[in-house]
Amino acid sequence: MLLRDADPAAILRLIPQFRITKAFMVPALMLFLLQHPQCATADFSSLELIVYGASPAPIDLVRNALRVFGCGLEQVYGLTETTGAITWLPPKDHSDGNIERLKSCGKAMTGVEIRVVDASGAEVATGKVGEIITRSPQNMIGYWNQPEATRRAIRDGWFHTGDAGYLDHDGYIYIYDRVKDMIISGGENIYPAEVESALFGHPAVADVAVIGVPDEKWGEAVKAMVVKKPDATVTPEELIAFARERIAGYKTPRTVDFVEALPRTPTGKILKRELRKPFWEGQERQVH
């Protein structure tokens, strides 16, 4: 069943109507389904597997999906330039008892090589964050009529994804965020997805995006844009304190703004550039 639009009500209706067994969706769409009023009474008995990917998935979202949908979950990671998925985290690794593994997007698929490198292209140590690069027959030949962009992206046969992450001792890859979305505050690298995951666990938070905004002292400061759940009451100070209990102090938001909705692409990805734009207008550079 192919839908023209990401319509949660239609999906909740079509799953039992056509006895859908397998589904693919981005994490944002899982979130929209779980928040829909009809989700509580929807029939998910036919579902065997939901494959998700295309953006980081907060742990609390994944755990809630496991509980409500009652089927296997499988995460995949890849890019258009890699012809789709290059890693997968199978249902057996979605055990609620292994919280750390839920942060991973799995291991490299057969025939795919993955490395994590620093800015000079040198491979970093296990557990250290760097840029994810990959080599496989799935990789594109290049960007159409863009030789310079192709040279920047493909070096010595390795495609540079632009994603920041690390590998653990078992070969599982953990995505932090897009390198370009990284916030540099006081010389420290802060990845929005980690902060978003921490805030998402608050019971009053329906949706959240984290961006870097100009700061005279620190260069950039962490700002959270939060959509509250209906009838929820929470203050910025409470959310900042909640985040501080879960992540390092320098990563916690300095400010929190409440918004009605977050701008998203048709596939559900948050448009960070739209959120950043009002704060960076008039600045010589878009980072400090």
KOLKEBA-153943 format. One line per field, with one value per residue (C-alpha): residue number from 1; chain; x, y, z. Coordinates in nm, 3 decimals. Example, Ala and Ser with C-alpha at 12.3 -4.5 7.8 and 13.67 -1.06 7.14 Angstrom:
2
num 1  2
cadena A  A
x 1.230  1.367
y -0.450  -0.106
z 0.780  0.714
% end
This chain:
288
num 1  2  3  4  5  6  7  8  9  10  11  12  13  14  15  16  17  18  19  20  21  22  23  24  25  26  27  28  29  30  31  32  33  34  35  36  37  38  39  40  41  42  43  44  45  46  47  48  49  50  51  52  53  54  55  56  57  58  59  60  61  62  63  64  65  66  67  68  69  70  71  72  73  74  75  76  77  78  79  80  81  82  83  84  85  86  87  88  89  90  91  92  93  94  95  96  97  98  99  100  101  102  103  104  105  106  107  108  109  110  111  112  113  114  115  116  117  118  119  120  121  122  123  124  125  126  127  128  129  130  131  132  133  134  135  136  137  138  139  140  141  142  143  144  145  146  147  148  149  150  151  152  153  154  155  156  157  158  159  160  161  162  163  164  165  166  167  168  169  170  171  172  173  174  175  176  177  178  179  180  181  182  183  184  185  186  187  188  189  190  191  192  193  194  195  196  197  198  199  200  201  202  203  204  205  206  207  208  209  210  211  212  213  214  215  216  217  218  219  220  221  222  223  224  225  226  227  228  229  230  231  232  233  234  235  236  237  238  239  240  241  242  243  244  245  246  247  248  249  250  251  252  253  254  255  256  257  258  259  260  261  262  263  264  265  266  267  268  269  270  271  272  273  274  275  276  277  278  279  280  281  282  283  284  285  286  287  288
cadena A  A  A  A  A  A  A  A  A  A  A  A  A  A  A  A  A  A  A  A  A  A  A  A  A  A  A  A  A  A  A  A  A  A  A  A  A  A  A  A  A  A  A  A  A  A  A  A  A  A  A  A  A  A  A  A  A  A  A  A  A  A  A  A  A  A  A  A  A  A  A  A  A  A  A  A  A  A  A  A  A  A  A  A  A  A  A  A  A  A  A  A  A  A  A  A  A  A  A  A  A  A  A  A  A  A  A  A  A  A  A  A  A  A  A  A  A  A  A  A  A  A  A  A  A  A  A  A  A  A  A  A  A  A  A  A  A  A  A  A  A  A  A  A  A  A  A  A  A  A  A  A  A  A  A  A  A  A  A  A  A  A  A  A  A  A  A  A  A  A  A  A  A  A  A  A  A  A  A  A  A  A  A  A  A  A  A  A  A  A  A  A  A  A  A  A  A  A  A  A  A  A  A  A  A  A  A  A  A  A  A  A  A  A  A  A  A  A  A  A  A  A  A  A  A  A  A  A  A  A  A  A  A  A  A  A  A  A  A  A  A  A  A  A  A  A  A  A  A  A  A  A  A  A  A  A  A  A  A  A  A  A  A  A  A  A  A  A  A  A  A  A  A  A  A  A  A  A  A  A  A  A  A  A  A  A  A  A
x 0.000  0.158  0.025  0.070  0.092  0.203  -0.151  -0.157  -0.537  -0.526  -0.241  -0.423  -0.728  -0.543  -0.330  -0.628  -0.831  -0.565  -0.402  -0.066  0.221  0.525  0.568  0.846  0.841  1.062  1.073  0.865  0.580  0.595  0.568  0.266  0.092  0.155  0.021  -0.295  -0.618  -0.718  -0.393  -0.524  -0.800  -0.627  -0.585  -0.217  -0.259  -0.152  0.177  0.489  0.760  0.814  1.136  1.237  1.522  1.626  1.680  1.782  1.511  1.489  1.504  1.174  1.004  1.140  1.037  0.688  0.660  0.759  0.491  0.206  0.259  0.343  0.557  0.925  1.120  1.417  1.627  1.823  2.073  2.181  2.173  2.052  2.418  2.453  2.139  1.956  2.042  2.399  2.339  2.059  1.959  1.739  1.441  1.650  1.858  1.547  1.518  1.391  1.649  1.940  1.882  2.229  2.185  1.864  2.082  2.254  2.152  2.314  2.599  2.718  2.528  2.703  2.949  2.955  3.263  3.226  3.488  3.484  3.749  3.869  3.896  4.226  4.074  4.254  4.054  3.961  3.964  3.666  3.406  3.541  3.311  3.410  3.266  3.120  3.259  3.160  3.277  3.061  2.920  2.608  2.785  2.697  2.941  2.903  2.675  2.532  2.740  2.898  3.260  3.380  3.104  3.184  3.555  3.465  3.224  3.421  3.787  3.997  3.679  3.522  3.202  3.202  2.849  2.857  2.716  2.893  2.901  3.116  3.168  3.160  3.373  3.109  3.097  2.767  2.746  2.595  2.480  2.518  2.391  2.473  2.819  2.674  2.416  2.682  2.687  3.026  2.985  3.291  3.507  3.291  3.114  2.744  2.518  2.152  2.013  2.159  1.998  1.669  1.663  1.714  1.432  1.197  1.176  0.991  0.618  0.513  0.716  0.538  0.814  1.151  1.431  1.764  1.970  2.271  2.217  2.474  2.629  2.886  3.062  3.045  3.021  2.705  2.448  2.212  1.846  1.556  1.235  0.962  0.608  0.414  0.157  -0.204  -0.292  0.065  0.221  0.596  0.844  1.173  1.357  1.197  1.301  1.657  1.682  1.536  1.799  2.083  2.003  2.052  2.335  2.652  2.597  2.760  2.515  2.199  1.993  2.059  1.711  1.385  1.122  0.773  0.626  0.300  0.471  0.813  0.877  0.929  0.993  0.722  0.911  0.910  1.264  1.290  1.399  1.674  1.774  1.426  1.454  1.804  1.731  1.573  1.859  2.143  2.013  2.272  2.555  2.867  2.895  2.638  2.862  3.099
y 0.000  0.327  0.652  0.988  1.169  1.084  1.059  0.895  0.850  0.676  0.448  0.347  0.263  0.078  -0.149  -0.357  -0.312  -0.475  -0.680  -0.513  -0.730  -0.511  -0.134  0.116  0.464  0.742  0.790  1.109  0.911  0.654  0.947  1.091  0.751  0.706  1.055  1.013  0.977  0.665  0.485  0.362  0.157  0.068  -0.296  -0.380  -0.758  -0.819  -0.632  -0.848  -0.590  -0.215  -0.101  0.254  0.489  0.813  1.007  0.943  0.781  0.874  0.570  0.658  0.668  0.322  0.175  0.320  0.180  -0.167  -0.152  -0.012  -0.176  -0.513  -0.625  -0.652  -0.334  -0.311  0.000  0.069  0.340  0.461  0.748  0.816  0.804  0.450  0.326  0.285  0.089  -0.010  -0.112  -0.285  -0.341  -0.654  -0.716  -0.931  -0.622  -0.425  -0.581  -0.333  -0.478  -0.353  0.022  0.106  -0.113  0.074  0.379  0.191  0.158  -0.184  -0.348  -0.316  -0.526  -0.795  -0.642  -0.304  -0.160  0.118  0.329  0.633  0.894  1.232  1.553  1.437  1.106  0.896  0.618  0.702  0.471  0.254  0.461  0.793  1.014  1.102  1.110  0.786  0.674  0.367  0.157  -0.093  -0.175  0.017  0.353  0.598  0.670  1.042  1.345  1.424  1.698  1.796  1.676  1.893  1.774  1.417  1.463  1.597  1.310  1.015  0.987  0.679  0.481  0.576  0.778  1.042  1.049  1.378  1.189  1.185  0.866  0.595  0.219  0.001  -0.307  -0.536  -0.346  -0.167  0.186  0.471  0.784  1.113  1.359  1.533  1.692  2.017  2.026  1.995  2.280  2.412  2.581  2.692  2.459  2.155  1.955  1.904  1.689  1.800  1.447  1.351  1.654  1.593  1.232  1.346  1.601  1.366  1.151  1.425  1.340  1.691  1.686  1.590  1.693  1.866  2.006  2.143  2.406  2.626  3.002  3.285  3.350  3.623  3.429  3.068  3.117  2.907  2.822  2.526  2.615  2.369  2.422  2.221  2.123  2.046  1.769  1.889  2.031  1.971  2.226  2.262  2.548  2.598  2.570  2.231  2.098  2.226  2.059  1.737  1.734  1.808  1.485  1.283  1.446  1.644  1.993  2.167  1.991  2.103  2.377  2.732  2.832  2.662  2.806  2.658  2.634  2.503  2.275  2.205  2.256  1.924  1.786  1.568  1.263  1.394  1.527  1.847  2.151  2.274  2.551  2.704  2.702  2.850  3.124  3.390  3.364  3.385  3.667  3.942  3.718  3.705  3.330  3.065  2.912  3.058
z 0.000  -0.112  0.032  -0.135  0.199  0.552  0.690  1.037  1.038  0.700  0.810  1.127  0.915  0.637  0.858  0.984  0.663  0.443  0.720  0.664  0.788  0.723  0.713  0.654  0.806  0.939  1.319  1.290  1.135  1.416  1.656  1.474  1.480  1.852  1.926  1.719  1.922  1.727  1.809  2.146  1.980  1.651  1.553  1.499  1.526  1.164  1.198  1.205  1.142  1.120  0.952  1.037  0.952  0.776  1.101  1.463  1.676  2.046  2.274  2.443  2.103  2.013  2.349  2.313  1.961  2.083  2.351  2.139  1.800  1.952  1.658  1.569  1.496  1.262  1.211  0.891  0.802  0.462  0.217  -0.135  -0.239  -0.100  -0.278  0.049  0.361  0.449  0.814  1.000  1.361  1.367  1.597  1.833  1.917  2.012  2.354  2.610  2.847  2.634  2.630  2.499  2.191  2.104  2.034  1.751  1.387  1.370  1.185  0.827  0.576  0.371  0.126  0.304  0.475  0.732  0.902  1.131  1.055  1.177  0.973  0.819  0.708  0.970  1.134  1.494  1.795  1.887  2.070  1.942  1.735  1.380  1.029  0.896  0.561  0.363  0.069  -0.118  -0.464  -0.355  -0.362  -0.636  -0.916  -0.856  -0.859  -1.203  -1.370  -1.035  -1.051  -0.763  -0.531  -0.635  -0.551  -0.207  -0.136  -0.277  -0.179  -0.257  -0.316  0.019  0.033  0.307  0.447  0.638  0.938  1.274  1.477  1.633  1.628  1.939  2.008  1.855  1.526  1.589  1.450  1.650  1.466  1.649  1.392  1.066  1.090  0.954  1.238  1.507  1.760  1.877  2.213  2.408  2.197  2.276  2.005  2.079  1.862  1.862  1.833  2.172  2.338  2.157  2.278  2.637  2.620  2.437  2.747  2.938  2.967  2.855  2.531  2.210  1.969  1.996  1.782  1.903  1.721  1.780  1.807  1.824  2.164  2.230  2.505  2.382  2.003  1.988  2.252  2.260  2.209  2.223  2.026  2.199  2.107  2.423  2.447  2.462  2.805  2.929  3.160  3.182  3.209  3.023  3.354  3.424  3.084  3.123  3.464  3.320  3.042  3.286  3.473  3.153  2.959  3.037  3.169  2.872  2.637  2.813  2.644  2.760  2.643  2.551  2.317  2.289  1.938  1.792  1.538  1.387  1.013  0.838  0.492  0.332  0.462  0.818  0.860  1.063  0.863  1.096  0.855  0.888  1.266  1.259  1.006  1.235  1.485  1.232  1.010  0.984  1.103  0.884  0.934  1.008  1.276  1.536
% end
